[in-house]
Amino acid sequence: MTGTWDGINIALSALNAQKRGLDLTGQNIANANTVGYTRQKLNLETLGAPARPSIWASYQSPGTGVNVTGIDRLRDALLETRAQGRHAQLSDSTAVSSVLNEIEQQFPEPGQNGLQTTLNQLWSGFGDVANNPGSPAARVQLLQRGQVVTDWLNTSATNLDTVAREQADQLTKLVSSVNSMTSELADLNYAIVNGVVGGLPVNDLLDRRDVLAMKISEAVGGTISTTDDGSISIAIYGSNLVNRNQAEPLQVGLSGGQTVIQWTNKGTPPPTVGISTGTANGLLSAINTIMPAWQAKLDAVAAAVAAKVNTQQAAGYDLDGNAGAAMFSGVTARTITMTLTDPRQVAASAYAPVGGSVSLDGSNADAMSNTAMLADSPDVLYQNLVNGLGVVVQAATQGVSSLNSVVSNIDAQRESNSGVNLDEEMTNLLSYQRAYEAAGRMMSAVDSALDTLINRTGMVGR
């Protein structure tokens, strides 16, 4: 048996459902350019006839209308997992590439401001002294050129130290940011679980949580998993960074002379976090491996300058007939300095003066002018440094470019699946609008029929 009011109930359910659809479409359109917003879709199901028949009556209507069962976020979990991993790798490679580029900027080769130019001028200065051993001007100019070399090495070492400190500062700020994000994510987990239990809409909270999870992955990597209650956990090498509504803070520390990231509240001494990807891993590599390696190469150049010149100085004699004194002191780029200040002490001669006469031989200075020709000269070491750095920088840049391409493709797939397509939303808007208008017409028709039934039945013959 079908009730008289069934038509109005069906029309009313249609009006409510299509109105929800219009509202949801408007929400999607409004957030078309909102970062992290996930397109939402209305789930509708038919309200059919009663499943349990009555004893003395049957149900004749095809159904009782439509019902909104929920609103889905159109997000692919597999794509999100792939994206988190690739974004972490890209952040790692970008951090390494960035510090390598900063190191390369300290060695402006080829160019007038590079070390190679100052070394060439130093060897040329020895040649000028060799050609005119008795010239005070040539000797003064030589010492000035030596000072330029030590100044360049000192400045470059200081600049590299500054780059290293900047990486350390950046790591500290990154860890502080991660602690803030994990704390917020734990709070979102709590709100989402309570919202689901209370029947409240949580899609916007889920979007915010996914954005935070991606940022945390980019920063420190980790494995993200969803628990049974709808919260997510982030683990790094089996240790939970976030577990439901609990977040474990991190800190920057030292272990075995290396900069590491540690768990703040997991023991004394604090255990090290197994970071293997993300920006944090790139910064740790820069601080512990990359910077010390290139600083050591520059120190080797400075040590070679001091050793080669001092050794050759000791093999000769100055204008006063004394054995050559050391021209440089210090064995690193930070500490190398000019110790020879008297131009007369340049040991240009290979022979000791005879009978108190002044030796104007320049063969020892000539040998020093040919230092660049040696297989283990400072020039060769420096050229190997510059060439090796160029190769490493190029490889790092290409690696970032390749990962950028991979990440862009994954993000395009994510956008295709989760992003708002305005053409599709306009189609949905028209569809819901027409369905709403039709449901309104249906209600008007039923209302008209009921008006006839109620107000006009029995009026014949009156």
LINWOCOR-V619067 format. One record per residue. N is the residue number from 1. RES is the residue in one small letter. SS is DSSP state (H for helix, E for strand, - for the rest). Layout:
n->{N	N}
res->{RES	RES}
ss->{SS	SS}
This chain:
n->{1	2	3	4	5	6	7	8	9	10	11	12	13	14	15	16	17	18	19	20	21	22	23	24	25	26	27	28	29	30	31	32	33	34	35	36	37	38	39	40	41	42	43	44	45	46	47	48	49	50	51	52	53	54	55	56	57	58	59	60	61	62	63	64	65	66	67	68	69	70	71	72	73	74	75	76	77	78	79	80	81	82	83	84	85	86	87	88	89	90	91	92	93	94	95	96	97	98	99	100	101	102	103	104	105	106	107	108	109	110	111	112	113	114	115	116	117	118	119	120	121	122	123	124	125	126	127	128	129	130	131	132	133	134	135	136	137	138	139	140	141	142	143	144	145	146	147	148	149	150	151	152	153	154	155	156	157	158	159	160	161	162	163	164	165	166	167	168	169	170	171	172	173	174	175	176	177	178	179	180	181	182	183	184	185	186	187	188	189	190	191	192	193	194	195	196	197	198	199	200	201	202	203	204	205	206	207	208	209	210	211	212	213	214	215	216	217	218	219	220	221	222	223	224	225	226	227	228	229	230	231	232	233	234	235	236	237	238	239	240	241	242	243	244	245	246	247	248	249	250	251	252	253	254	255	256	257	258	259	260	261	262	263	264	265	266	267	268	269	270	271	272	273	274	275	276	277	278	279	280	281	282	283	284	285	286	287	288	289	290	291	292	293	294	295	296	297	298	299	300	301	302	303	304	305	306	307	308	309	310	311	312	313	314	315	316	317	318	319	320	321	322	323	324	325	326	327	328	329	330	331	332	333	334	335	336	337	338	339	340	341	342	343	344	345	346	347	348	349	350	351	352	353	354	355	356	357	358	359	360	361	362	363	364	365	366	367	368	369	370	371	372	373	374	375	376	377	378	379	380	381	382	383	384	385	386	387	388	389	390	391	392	393	394	395	396	397	398	399	400	401	402	403	404	405	406	407	408	409	410	411	412	413	414	415	416	417	418	419	420	421	422	423	424	425	426	427	428	429	430	431	432	433	434	435	436	437	438	439	440	441	442	443	444	445	446	447	448	449	450	451	452	453	454	455	456	457	458	459	460	461	462}
res->{m	t	g	t	w	d	g	i	n	i	a	l	s	a	l	n	a	q	k	r	g	l	d	l	t	g	q	n	i	a	n	a	n	t	v	g	y	t	r	q	k	l	n	l	e	t	l	g	a	p	a	r	p	s	i	w	a	s	y	q	s	p	g	t	g	v	n	v	t	g	i	d	r	l	r	d	a	l	l	e	t	r	a	q	g	r	h	a	q	l	s	d	s	t	a	v	s	s	v	l	n	e	i	e	q	q	f	p	e	p	g	q	n	g	l	q	t	t	l	n	q	l	w	s	g	f	g	d	v	a	n	n	p	g	s	p	a	a	r	v	q	l	l	q	r	g	q	v	v	t	d	w	l	n	t	s	a	t	n	l	d	t	v	a	r	e	q	a	d	q	l	t	k	l	v	s	s	v	n	s	m	t	s	e	l	a	d	l	n	y	a	i	v	n	g	v	v	g	g	l	p	v	n	d	l	l	d	r	r	d	v	l	a	m	k	i	s	e	a	v	g	g	t	i	s	t	t	d	d	g	s	i	s	i	a	i	y	g	s	n	l	v	n	r	n	q	a	e	p	l	q	v	g	l	s	g	g	q	t	v	i	q	w	t	n	k	g	t	p	p	p	t	v	g	i	s	t	g	t	a	n	g	l	l	s	a	i	n	t	i	m	p	a	w	q	a	k	l	d	a	v	a	a	a	v	a	a	k	v	n	t	q	q	a	a	g	y	d	l	d	g	n	a	g	a	a	m	f	s	g	v	t	a	r	t	i	t	m	t	l	t	d	p	r	q	v	a	a	s	a	y	a	p	v	g	g	s	v	s	l	d	g	s	n	a	d	a	m	s	n	t	a	m	l	a	d	s	p	d	v	l	y	q	n	l	v	n	g	l	g	v	v	v	q	a	a	t	q	g	v	s	s	l	n	s	v	v	s	n	i	d	a	q	r	e	s	n	s	g	v	n	l	d	e	e	m	t	n	l	l	s	y	q	r	a	y	e	a	a	g	r	m	m	s	a	v	d	s	a	l	d	t	l	i	n	r	t	g	m	v	g	r}
ss->{-	-	-	-	-	H	H	H	H	H	H	H	H	H	H	H	H	H	H	H	H	H	H	H	H	H	H	H	H	H	-	-	-	-	-	-	-	-	-	E	E	E	E	E	E	E	E	-	-	-	-	-	-	-	-	-	-	-	-	-	-	-	-	-	E	E	E	E	E	E	E	E	E	-	-	-	H	H	H	H	H	H	H	H	H	H	H	H	H	H	H	H	H	H	H	H	H	H	H	H	H	H	H	H	H	-	-	-	-	-	-	-	-	-	H	H	H	H	H	H	H	H	H	H	H	H	H	H	H	H	H	-	-	-	-	H	H	H	H	H	H	H	H	H	H	H	H	H	H	H	H	H	H	H	H	H	H	H	H	H	H	H	H	H	H	H	H	H	H	H	H	H	H	H	H	H	H	H	H	H	H	H	H	H	H	H	H	H	H	H	H	H	H	H	H	H	H	-	-	-	-	-	H	H	H	H	H	H	H	H	H	H	H	H	H	H	H	H	H	H	-	-	E	E	E	E	-	-	-	-	-	E	E	E	E	E	-	-	E	E	E	E	E	-	-	E	E	-	-	E	E	E	E	E	E	-	-	E	E	E	E	E	E	-	-	-	-	-	-	-	-	E	-	-	-	-	-	H	H	H	H	H	H	H	H	H	H	H	H	H	H	H	H	H	H	H	H	H	H	H	H	H	H	H	H	H	H	H	H	H	H	H	H	H	-	-	E	-	-	-	-	-	E	-	-	-	-	E	E	-	-	-	-	-	-	-	E	E	-	-	-	-	H	H	H	-	-	-	E	-	-	-	-	-	-	-	-	-	-	-	-	-	H	H	H	H	H	H	H	-	H	H	H	-	-	-	-	H	H	H	H	H	H	H	H	H	H	H	H	H	H	H	H	H	H	H	H	H	H	H	H	H	H	H	H	H	H	H	H	H	H	H	H	H	H	H	H	H	-	-	-	H	H	H	H	H	H	H	H	H	H	H	H	H	H	H	H	H	H	H	H	H	H	H	H	H	H	H	H	H	H	H	H	H	H	H	-	-	-	-	-	-}
